[in-house]
Amino acid sequence: MAGEGLAARLNLDDVARTSRLEFLEVDTETRRRLAELAEVLLPRVSVVIDRWYEFLLARPETRDLLDRGRVRDHLKDAQEGYFKLLLSGEYDRGYFEDRLKIGFIHERVGLEPLWYTGAYRKFQDLTRELLVEQGFPAGTIVAWMGALEKVIYLDMELALDAYFDTAQRRLLEVNESLRRMASELETRNRELTREFDRAQEAARLKEEFLSRISHELHTPLNSVLGYADLLLDGIEGPLSDEQAGSLRKIRDHGGRLVTMIDRMIASAKMAAAGVFAPRPFEASGVAARLVERGRFAAETKGLRFEAEVDSDLPTVVGDEEGLELAVGHLVENAVKFTRDGTVYLGVKRLGAVLRFTVADTGPGIPAEHRDRIFEAFHQVEFGDTREATGLGIGLTLARQALERMGGALELTSCGPGGSTFTVELPLDRTPEP
């Protein structure tokens, strides 16, 4: 660290911090609601913390550590201070620096993001349960929890920023070591090939990291979900209604985490698309997989799925996985934002261009958002569509991935009766030897 502040290292200056708070809508109204919640919750926060530790002590992986009284008392004091600051702010430079340190510490001790993102969610659940027990009106609870969720999302985002920045720096150190060894063997064309070689090596390491982190995140989570399913099936005996309800909550929240992880991994892969030399692949294979996944997702949601795919699609030169991820993201968005009606996928050859068309009968894109939907972290919400929101960078990464392949992504129709996105990929590219 060498005395370097994490906020400075991640370029979180005053403008960036203000922008992030505005993006998450941590505005005056949100802070007013948090102040109201603080008046109610802070006198009772010890109850929430006690319930949190009851939850932890019921699990063997945390029981041995936390069963030591002094350790538990110390952590309880620290968490009480944390929750007070969470509710009261101010969300200034010091607040950002503290939250980034949490992510840095987690990375140093090997505590993976899956654990503390789940911890944030558990705190929300316990808070909501306490408010219900206290008899507050449902509308008031929804307003308070909505405000709390914004700040919790900020905390998770900052912790993940620091976690992945630190991990990435370690990967870059490994990459630099490999590059130095390779430089000793380079010939007279070293200056011409160095940048491309470094980009390829960085992409390979990133793919390796993504594959490993995906496995490490999914394996324990799938075990949790599997055991929850077994218990719900009555494998350990009959369950009370309360026990079954708790297990269903575990299953639902675990499913949300799986979706979040998959989206993070897919976004990271799209960000790396096009780094390697283009290679030939069959467009028909990509189209078939897109149709299969799109139809399954649409029909699962009760939507119609229509596909028009040319029977004689050509061989394409480019990044097969990047193309599939980019167009697949468009299909996923179409399903996600369509409440009823149809999702359409067309794949056609038009002269020297391969065109993918993705259309839906959703709400369309409001006029004030049409010029900004490809900006990173810009999201459009239609009423109560919180469940449909994502990371806010999918369209940005999809367009960048396609442009690196020489293609283009455009919004060609935007409702109000639905949206249509068009991808065009040139067919006249030749693979490098």
Summary of the structure (lengths in Angstrom):
residues: 433
radius of gyration: 24.4
end to end distance: 42.9
largest distance: 76.7
contacts: 1262
relative contact order: 0.07
helix: 65%
strand: 10%
